[in-house]
Each structure stands twice: as C-alpha cells, then as structure tokens.
Amino acid sequence: MKLEDIKKIGVAGGGTMGSGIAQVLAQHGYEVVVTDIEDKFLENTKRIILLNQKTLIKEGLLTEEEAEESLKLISYSTDKNVFADADLIIEAIIEKMDIKQDYWKEVEEIAPENCIFATNTSGLSINGICSKLKNKKRFIGMHWWNPPHIIPLIELIKNEETTDETVGVLEELVEKIGKESVVVLKDVNGFIGNRIQFAVYREALKIIEDGVATVEDVDKAMKFGPGFRYPAIGPFETADLGGLDTFYYISSYLFNDLSDVKEPTKLQQEKMDSNHLGVKAKKGWYDYSDGKDEEAMARRDENFFRMYKSYITNKYKK
C-alpha cells in the first residue's frame, strides 16, 4: 500500500471525533463513507460537520465552495459492507475494549486484504484492540485530538506487529491533510500526549490540594508560563535552551517533591460525587451556568483558531 493507493476512506462512528475526521479527509479530496449503528446518529454527524464548516468559513480557513465540494465526497451508511472497497478504515466508536475488538473482527471479514486499519482510541491498548485480528501488521492506532478539525496533532501508535510500511503511509497521509504526526514506537497507556497532559494535571491537583495556589492561578501560571513556551518549543528543546545542567540541578531537589499518586485524588472523587463534571454538568472547577458553558467553548475555539492560523502560516512559510 502506498499513499497514492488510498482513494476511499471509511470512518466508523459518527460522533464528535468521527465527524471531524471525515470532514478533514473530505476537505483534502478523499472519498469518505461514515458508518454508525442508526440513521439518527448519522443525521447528527451531518449536523456536526455543517457546524464545523460554518466556523471554518467564518474564520477564513475554508470557502463556501470548498465546503460544498467536500460535502459531495462524504456518504453515510449503517451497513459495514460499504467498507468492502475501502483503502483505509478509521474507527472512532465507543471506548470499550470488547466492543472495539469484536468490531474489528467483523470488519476484517469485509475489508480488502491490503486495507489499512486504524483505531482512534485515546488511551486503550492497541495490542488489545487488535487481539482478535488475523493480520495485525496493517493495524495501527491513529489518535486524533479533539477538536479534530482544529488540533494539528495525530499520534500513530504501533502494535507489536505493525509494519513500517503501514506507519509510513499514514505519516504521508497526515502530512497531506495538513496535520502533524508523531510515532509511538510501542504500545503504552496514554501514548505521548496524554501521558504528558495527565502528569501536568496530577501536579496541578497536588498544588490545589496542598493550598499552594487557587485553581484560577494554576491555570494562569500554565497559560502564561510553560504553556506560552510549548507552542514554539517542546520540553526537550526548553531544557536544551535553559541548560541541561540547570535542569539537572532543579531535578535533583524538585523531582522528590512532585506528586506520584497512583490513583485519582480525593479532590477528584469529591467532584465526581457532587456531579461537578465540567461544562457538561454546568459546574466543574469553574461555574458554567447561565450560558457560561457556551461562552467557555466559544472562547476556547477562538483561541484555538488564533494558534491554528499562526501554525498554518509558519508551516507553509518558505
């Protein structure tokens, strides 16, 4: 399989992630077929895609003509057999191991032998998901970040048998659709991004629980300190520029003081018990009542688009 051999791409699961994935692929000229278990879910897929497109048009990142042309490339079905001539299938169904395993076992009987299989799990074991497949060499994790039509990163995660050819084709595809890929060389929980993200979250929780700072100031410190750096330079580049000796000396006393808890914390449990689950429940670390939830989402997307436009400008600057 080569990049030019990929003509038709199947997307299994038409939720937030599947919708965004299908949208991005179609905008780059690929024929896409989206499947879900009921037509009502596919109708929601269409709604999400249209909403995303309107936002992109408003931000000047997509023309109305481009949006219309890409919609013509997307079809919908509740029948897995539409994958019989697919060249790549990206699965974004419910995050339950047994359901994903059984799903791929069924799809393997339908799809062509050279079709690449990719799962969009955000943390489940890639080895586990493909355990019931006969041919694991063409199977790979392909973790898109939410919202997929904005966030550039896609993690490609190898299972124990994934071939370099499979990885290489998807690296080229990711580049073609204007995204950035990283390769996770072995199957580990959380891959790269979520391991870093949750290490930060664990330490942020410790700072709050120890009474060191408020929630607001922890967020502010991240956004205007390390977070201000990271869009431009990663943690290893930061260490190089700061001096590895300096980072060594800081590590010698700070590592011992950092959180190393192995279970969700008491503070997290209190949030769960109170049903303070964030935007979805109108209350989390912050209050999202009286329309503050929509304001928060709009503010997030506005800031994401600002960064995305800067990313696009720098990516294609010659």
N, C-alpha and C positions, 0 to 999 in steps of 0.2 A: 504494500500500500504506500502510495506517495500522496503528497498534498493535492496535486492536480487530479488525483483519482476521486477525491471527495466532492461529490456533487449534491447528494441528498443526505440531510442530517435529520435524524429522529430525536425528538425531545420527549421523554416520558415524564409526565407530571406537569400540569399547567398552573401551578401556584405562582407565588411571587418570583421564585427563582427560575422555574421553567419558562415563565412568560418573558422574563428579562433576557434569558439565554436565547430563546427563539428569536426575540426581537433583534438582538445584536447580530446574530448569524444572518438573518434575512437582510438586514441593512448592509451587509457586506456581500450580498449576491447569492447566498446559498438557498437552495430549496429546502424548506423546513416543514416537517409534519409533527404536530404536537398531539400527544395522546393523553387521555385521562379516563377514569372509570365511568364518568357520567357526563352527559352533554352540558348539564348546568355548570360543571366545573370548567368546561371549555369556553362557555359563554363568559365566565369570569376572566379567563385567560385573555380573551379578546378585549375585554374592558380594561384590563391592566396594561396591555400593550398600547392601546389608544391613549391612555392617560400618560404613559411614559413618553410616547411620541410627542404629545402636546407640550410636555415640559421641555423636551429637547428642542422642539421648534421655537418655543418661547426663548430659550437660552441661545438661539442662533447656531445650534450644533447639528441641526437637521432641517432640510427644507420640506415643504409640504409635498413637493413632487417626489422626493426621496422616500418620504413616509408612505405615500400611496403605492409606489413601486415595490417597496419591501413587503407591504401587506399582501400583495399578489403572490408572493413567494411562500406564504405560510398557509398550510392547510391543517385541518383538525379531524380527529377520529377517536372513537372509543374502542377501536379494533387494533390489537397489537400486530396483526398481519400486514399493516401498512409498512412495517419495518422490513418486509421481505426483500426490498431492493435498496435498503439504506446502506450508506458507506460508513457512517458514524452514528452511534446512538448515545445520547447523554441522558442519564437517568437522574431525575430530581423528585422522586416520590418520597413518601413518609420516611422519617429517620428511624426505622425499626429494622434491626438486622435480619430477622427471619423473613420479613416481607420482601426486603431487597434481595435476599438470597433466592427465594422462590421466583421472584420476578425475572431475574437474570437467567435462571434455569429455563424458564418458559421462552424467553426471548432468544436464547441460544438455538432453540429448535426452529426458529423462524428466520432469523437474520442470515445473510450470506456469510460464508466462511472467512472472508477477508475483512468483514465489517469490524471496526474498532468499537469496543465497549468502554464507556466512561461513566463513573458514578460521581454525582455532585455532592457526596456526603461532606459534612463539615467536621466530622470527627470520628466516625465509625471506622473500624479496621478494614482496610482494603483487602487484605488476605481473607478476612472473614466474609466479606460480601461476596467474593468470587469463589468461595469454597466449593460450591456445587457445580461450577462450570467445568466442562471437559477441556476447553482451551483457555488457559489463564494468561497466555502470552500476549493476547490482544486486549487484556483488561487493565484499566488504569483508573486511578482517582483523578477527578478533574474538579477541583474545588473553586467555584466562582464565589466572589464576595458580594454581599448584599449592600446596596442595590446593584445588581449585575450590569445594568446599562450605564453605570457611572464608574464604579470602582475598577481600576485597571488590573488588579492582581488576579491571576488564576494559578493555583497550586496544582502541579501534576505529581501524583503520588504513585510510585511503583509498588506492585505487589512482588512477591518472591520470584515470579516468573515473567514479569512484564519485559518485553524486548526493547532494546534501544531503538529499534525501528518505530515501534509504537510511540515511544516518548518523542522521538524526533519529528514525526508527522504532526503531533499535537503542538509541539513547540512552534513549528512553522505556522500552523493554523492560528495559534494565539497571536503571533506577530502580525499575521494578515488581517485579523479583525481589530487591530489597534490596541491590544492588551499587552500585559507583561507577564511572562511565565517564570516560575521557579520550580525546580525539580526536587522533590523529596525522595531521596535515594533509598530509603527503607520505610516501611510502614510503622509509624509511631502515632500514639494518641495525640490529636490536635495538630498534627503536621508541623508547619513552621509558624504561620501567623497566629493561630490560636494558642500555641504554647507561649509565645511572647505576650500576647494580649492578656492571657489569664495570669501570667506571672505578674504583670503590672496591676491587674485587678486585685490579686491576692495581697500585694503590698499596699495598695490603696485602702483596702479594707482594714489592714492592720493599723495604718495611720489613723483612721477614724476610730477604731476600737480602743486605741491607746490614748485618744484625746489629744493627739498632736495637732490636728487641724480640722476645719469643717469640711463637709462634702464639697461645698462651693469652692473653697480654696484649693482642695486637692485637684478638682477639675481644672481650675485656673492655672495651677502650677504646671500641670501636664500640657495644657494647650499652649502656654506661652513660654515654656521651658523646653523639655525634651521633645514635646510634640511639634514645636516650632522648627526644631532641627530635622526631625525624621523625614519630612517630605523631600529634603535635599540630601541628607546623608544618613546612612544606617548606623547601627550600634558599633560595628567594627570600624567603619570609617570615622565615627566620632572618637573612638578610642585612639586610633592612629593619629588623628589631628590633635587630640588632647595630650597624647604621650602615653605609651603603654606602661611606662614606669609610674606615672601618676595614677593610672587606673589600677595598677598592681598594688600600690600602697593603700589606696582607698578600699580596694577589695579586702585587704588584709584585716581591716577592722570592721568594715560595713557588712560583708557577707554574713558574719556571725550574728548580726543584729536584724537581719531581714527575716520576714515570715517564711516558715517552711511547713505550715499546716497542711495536713493531708486530706482533710475533709472540709466541706462547706462550713463556714464560720457561724457562730451564734447569731451574729448580726444578720447574716443572710437568712438563717432559719426564722428569725423574727419577721423579716419581710415576707417570707413565704406564708407563715402562719396568719399574718394580717392581710394577706392577698394584696399586698402592695407590690405589684409585679411590673411597674413601669407604665409606659404610655397606654398599653392595652387595658390597664385597670384604673387609669386616670390618676394613679399615685404610685411612686416608687421612691427613689432618693429625692425626687422633686415632685411638686404638685402639678398635675396635668388636667385639672378640672376647668370648666368654663371656657373651653376652646384652647386651653394652653397646650393640649396634645397636638392639635393641628399646627399651631404656631411653632412648636418644637420641631416637628417633622419638616415644615417649610424652611425653617432656619437651617436645619441640618443640610437639606438638599441644596439650599442657596450656597452654603459654604463649600459643600462638596463640588458643586459646579464651578465655583471660583478656582478651586485647586485643580479640577479636571481641565479647565481651559488652559491653565498655566502648564499643566503636564503635556497637553496636546501641542502647545506652542513650542515647548522645549524638545519634545520627542521628534518633531519633524523639522526643527530648525537646522539648516545646513550651514 
